[in-house]
Structure formats: C-alpha cells, structure tokens
Amino acid sequence: MKKNVHPQVHKNAVVKCACGNTFTTISTQQSITVDICSACHPYFTGQQKFVDTEGRIEKFQKKFELSKQKKAELEAKKQAKKAKVQPKAESVKAPTLKELLEETQNQEQTNQ
C-alpha cells in the first residue's frame, strides 16, 4: 500500500439514528447521522412509519390540492364559456341579401 493515500479508519465510529438509537461500527468518519436504522425500519419492526424529514409529504399534498383547484377552475371556465356560446347560437339570424330582395319585391307587388 502507498503511504498517505488511504483515509484514516476509525474503529469506534458512532452511528446516531433519528429515532435515538446509537451503535458503533468501523468507518472513515468518526460520527455518522442517519434517518432510519434497523431499530426503526419497517422491514425489521413490522410497523409502517412515515419518515418526513423535510416536509415532503405535506409539500406533495399541497401541490395535489392546488392541482384539484386548478382543474375545478378550468371546468368552471369551460362551463361559463359554453353558457355564453349557447345564447348566441339561439339568437335570430340576420336575413340574407336574397331574402331582403324577395321581401321588397313581395311588398311592391302587394302595393300595386
């Protein structure tokens, strides 16, 4: 082995878990902090537990709620647009030029 190339190995490195469990191991770091260990992991304990260290679950739920609100707003806009379009379709059509000419001819014939 080359000298001064490899990191220093600590034989009594302390591992601290978020649940409060601590144990020692061999590592290149003197102290290690972890979120989940064998004392709190669902695989070993048989209990499901959500670990949310950075508010990820709440952040996702907020985004999900916002998307629901936006979809509802879009549906409301679509319904309002449809409501506006329907009365225009039901309105009376303006007579064409041909119809106006025929009407005036009919009026002239009745006047004579």
Backbone bond lengths (Angstrom), bond angles and torsions (degrees), N, CA, C in turn:
res aa  C-N    CA-C-N  psi(-1)  N-CA   C-N-CA  omega(-1)  CA-C   N-CA-C  phi
1 M - - - 1.450 - - 1.516 109.71 -
2 K 1.311 115.41 145.15 1.445 120.02 176.77 1.511 109.30 -78.35
3 K 1.293 116.59 148.62 1.451 121.58 179.20 1.530 109.78 -82.54
4 N 1.347 116.34 146.22 1.466 125.29 175.79 1.530 114.37 60.50
5 V 1.326 117.92 25.69 1.457 121.16 178.31 1.524 110.35 -108.32
6 H 1.308 117.25 -38.58 1.457 121.98 -174.89 1.524 110.61 -86.27
7 P 1.338 117.05 148.23 1.469 120.06 179.95 1.529 110.95 -71.57
8 Q 1.309 114.07 160.84 1.465 120.05 179.44 1.529 108.99 -76.47
9 V 1.331 116.63 135.21 1.454 122.06 -178.65 1.523 108.93 -102.19
10 H 1.358 114.92 127.47 1.469 120.98 177.97 1.527 107.61 -100.45
11 K 1.331 116.29 121.37 1.463 120.29 -176.70 1.530 112.23 -80.91
12 N 1.314 118.30 -16.74 1.465 122.16 179.70 1.535 110.46 -123.17
13 A 1.323 116.80 53.70 1.463 121.38 177.59 1.524 108.73 -74.29
14 V 1.321 116.51 133.33 1.463 121.94 -177.49 1.530 109.12 -95.83
15 V 1.344 115.71 127.63 1.458 122.22 176.88 1.523 107.59 -106.51
16 K 1.350 116.60 123.28 1.466 121.83 -179.35 1.522 108.50 -114.07
17 C 1.332 115.09 129.14 1.468 120.89 179.93 1.526 109.50 -100.11
18 A 1.339 116.24 159.09 1.461 121.75 177.92 1.528 111.59 -66.24
19 C 1.330 117.02 -23.75 1.468 120.18 179.79 1.526 112.16 -79.48
20 G 1.336 117.47 -10.27 1.461 121.31 178.95 1.518 113.20 107.67
21 N 1.305 117.99 -9.16 1.459 122.02 179.71 1.530 110.12 -73.38
22 T 1.327 117.37 140.09 1.473 122.08 175.54 1.520 108.66 -132.68
23 F 1.327 115.47 147.55 1.464 121.58 174.24 1.511 108.44 -154.39
24 T 1.321 116.35 167.90 1.464 120.95 -177.96 1.524 109.48 -111.80
25 T 1.320 115.05 152.01 1.453 122.18 179.78 1.516 108.73 -154.72
26 I 1.316 117.14 -178.65 1.466 122.00 176.11 1.523 107.34 -101.40
27 S 1.335 115.98 129.62 1.461 120.18 -177.93 1.514 110.40 -156.59
28 T 1.325 115.69 167.55 1.460 120.56 174.67 1.520 111.15 -83.71
29 Q 1.333 116.44 -14.11 1.462 120.92 175.78 1.516 108.88 -102.99
30 Q 1.302 116.14 147.55 1.460 120.06 -177.74 1.526 111.50 -78.62
31 S 1.336 117.34 -32.07 1.460 122.13 -178.45 1.528 108.97 -138.76
32 I 1.336 116.97 135.52 1.463 122.57 -178.85 1.524 108.19 -128.40
33 T 1.330 117.28 135.65 1.460 122.72 176.39 1.528 108.32 -115.11
34 V 1.349 116.87 127.31 1.462 121.66 -179.18 1.520 110.06 -125.11
35 D 1.341 115.91 159.36 1.465 121.30 179.02 1.529 111.91 -86.44
36 I 1.331 116.83 -37.46 1.465 121.66 -176.34 1.523 108.83 -132.51
37 C 1.337 115.56 137.34 1.468 120.79 176.05 1.524 108.48 -129.35
38 S 1.312 117.37 -175.98 1.463 120.72 -178.43 1.526 111.89 -68.47
39 A 1.318 118.06 -19.42 1.465 120.69 179.64 1.527 112.14 -78.82
40 C 1.342 118.26 -22.06 1.461 120.25 -177.54 1.532 113.57 -123.39
41 H 1.333 118.95 -1.95 1.461 121.59 -179.67 1.525 109.98 -73.14
42 P 1.360 118.06 135.31 1.468 121.10 -177.29 1.533 113.39 -59.13
43 Y 1.309 117.96 -30.53 1.460 120.21 179.87 1.524 111.25 -62.82
44 F 1.316 116.70 -39.00 1.458 121.14 -178.18 1.529 112.61 -87.35
45 T 1.328 118.01 -31.90 1.464 120.91 -176.41 1.517 113.05 -92.26
46 G 1.330 117.88 -25.24 1.455 121.39 -177.52 1.516 113.02 81.21
47 Q 1.313 118.86 5.13 1.457 123.09 179.60 1.526 108.70 -115.40
48 Q 1.339 115.03 135.51 1.455 118.73 178.22 1.517 108.96 -85.20
49 K 1.335 115.40 133.78 1.456 120.70 -178.67 1.527 107.51 -143.40
50 F 1.325 116.54 133.58 1.461 120.43 177.86 1.514 109.17 -88.19
51 V 1.321 115.59 126.08 1.454 120.62 175.95 1.515 106.44 -104.99
52 D 1.310 115.78 112.92 1.456 121.56 -175.44 1.518 107.84 -125.92
53 T 1.322 116.10 85.46 1.454 119.38 -175.12 1.518 112.81 -80.59
54 E 1.327 117.47 -24.77 1.462 119.02 -175.63 1.528 112.48 -121.52
55 G 1.321 119.03 19.33 1.455 120.95 178.99 1.508 113.27 71.08
56 R 1.320 118.36 29.03 1.458 121.69 -175.96 1.519 111.94 -67.45
57 I 1.318 116.43 -38.59 1.463 119.57 -178.31 1.521 110.03 -65.22
58 E 1.332 117.47 -46.79 1.462 120.74 179.75 1.520 110.99 -64.26
59 K 1.320 116.77 -37.38 1.457 121.31 179.43 1.535 109.77 -63.47
60 F 1.337 116.41 -43.41 1.460 120.43 178.14 1.523 110.85 -63.85
61 Q 1.334 116.65 -43.45 1.457 120.34 -178.96 1.530 111.17 -63.21
62 K 1.333 117.47 -38.54 1.465 120.31 177.39 1.526 110.81 -63.55
63 K 1.344 116.85 -44.16 1.458 120.51 178.91 1.521 110.86 -62.44
64 F 1.326 115.72 -40.77 1.457 120.62 -179.60 1.526 110.79 -63.56
65 E 1.324 117.76 -42.67 1.460 122.23 178.30 1.528 110.83 -65.08
66 L 1.329 116.91 -41.33 1.466 120.13 178.36 1.521 110.89 -62.12
67 S 1.334 116.64 -40.28 1.461 119.12 179.61 1.523 110.62 -65.62
68 K 1.328 117.84 -37.14 1.467 120.54 176.62 1.526 110.59 -63.11
69 Q 1.337 116.82 -43.03 1.463 120.82 179.93 1.518 111.02 -63.88
70 K 1.328 116.90 -42.58 1.464 120.32 -179.74 1.525 110.78 -64.44
71 K 1.341 117.15 -40.03 1.460 119.75 177.66 1.520 110.68 -63.11
72 A 1.328 116.75 -40.96 1.461 120.25 179.03 1.527 110.71 -64.56
73 E 1.334 117.57 -40.32 1.465 121.26 178.00 1.527 110.77 -63.58
74 L 1.338 116.88 -42.36 1.462 120.15 178.97 1.529 111.04 -63.41
75 E 1.325 116.87 -40.92 1.464 120.02 177.75 1.524 110.60 -63.48
76 A 1.329 117.00 -40.45 1.458 120.65 178.90 1.529 110.53 -63.78
77 K 1.324 116.52 -40.99 1.470 120.02 177.84 1.517 110.88 -64.02
78 K 1.339 116.45 -41.17 1.457 119.71 179.52 1.530 110.56 -63.42
79 Q 1.322 116.10 -42.44 1.470 120.24 179.35 1.527 110.26 -63.91
80 A 1.338 117.21 -41.88 1.466 120.77 179.24 1.527 110.44 -64.52
81 K 1.311 116.34 -38.65 1.455 120.86 179.71 1.530 110.12 -65.57
82 K 1.339 115.64 -41.94 1.462 119.32 178.06 1.522 110.78 -63.88
83 A 1.325 116.69 -38.84 1.460 120.89 179.53 1.523 110.85 -64.89
84 K 1.321 117.09 -36.04 1.464 120.67 178.55 1.522 111.16 -71.64
85 V 1.304 117.57 -36.27 1.457 121.99 -176.84 1.519 110.81 -71.97
86 Q 1.298 119.69 -37.95 1.454 122.50 -176.22 1.525 113.48 -61.24
87 P 1.346 120.53 -46.06 1.467 117.97 178.82 1.523 112.43 -62.58
88 K 1.303 118.09 -33.84 1.462 119.68 178.79 1.521 110.23 -65.58
89 A 1.323 116.96 -37.85 1.456 120.67 179.60 1.521 110.83 -68.34
90 E 1.328 117.75 -30.08 1.450 122.18 -178.68 1.537 112.28 -84.06
91 S 1.311 118.56 -12.01 1.466 120.80 -177.31 1.535 110.22 -66.76
92 V 1.312 116.09 160.92 1.457 122.53 -177.23 1.523 109.49 -74.07
93 K 1.340 114.60 134.18 1.459 119.24 178.85 1.526 110.11 -76.69
94 A 1.312 115.06 144.18 1.464 119.39 175.85 1.524 108.20 -72.80
95 P 1.358 118.06 141.98 1.467 120.00 -178.93 1.532 110.84 -68.09
96 T 1.311 114.35 148.17 1.464 119.46 178.66 1.530 109.45 -78.64
97 L 1.303 114.82 169.40 1.464 120.42 -179.58 1.525 110.51 -63.05
98 K 1.318 116.43 -39.72 1.461 120.95 179.84 1.530 110.20 -61.88
99 E 1.336 116.11 -43.03 1.459 120.28 179.25 1.528 111.09 -64.52
100 L 1.319 117.40 -40.14 1.467 120.88 178.26 1.524 111.29 -63.75
101 L 1.317 117.18 -42.09 1.470 120.92 179.38 1.526 110.95 -64.47
102 E 1.323 116.17 -43.62 1.469 119.47 178.92 1.529 110.85 -63.02
103 E 1.294 116.13 -38.96 1.470 120.55 179.78 1.526 111.26 -64.74
104 T 1.324 116.23 -43.75 1.478 119.05 179.12 1.522 110.78 -66.48
105 Q 1.332 117.88 -37.45 1.455 120.71 177.82 1.523 110.48 -64.30
106 N 1.326 115.91 -40.95 1.467 120.08 178.54 1.515 110.70 -64.04
107 Q 1.315 118.10 -38.80 1.457 122.01 179.69 1.533 110.31 -66.93
108 E 1.330 116.56 -39.64 1.469 120.18 179.04 1.524 110.80 -65.19
109 Q 1.305 115.38 -39.92 1.468 118.71 -179.87 1.518 111.47 -67.58
110 T 1.324 118.00 -36.12 1.469 120.03 178.14 1.521 111.23 -72.99
111 N 1.318 117.67 -29.18 1.471 121.17 179.52 1.540 109.94 -75.16
112 Q 1.276 121.78 -24.74 1.469 123.19 -176.76 1.468 112.78 -84.39
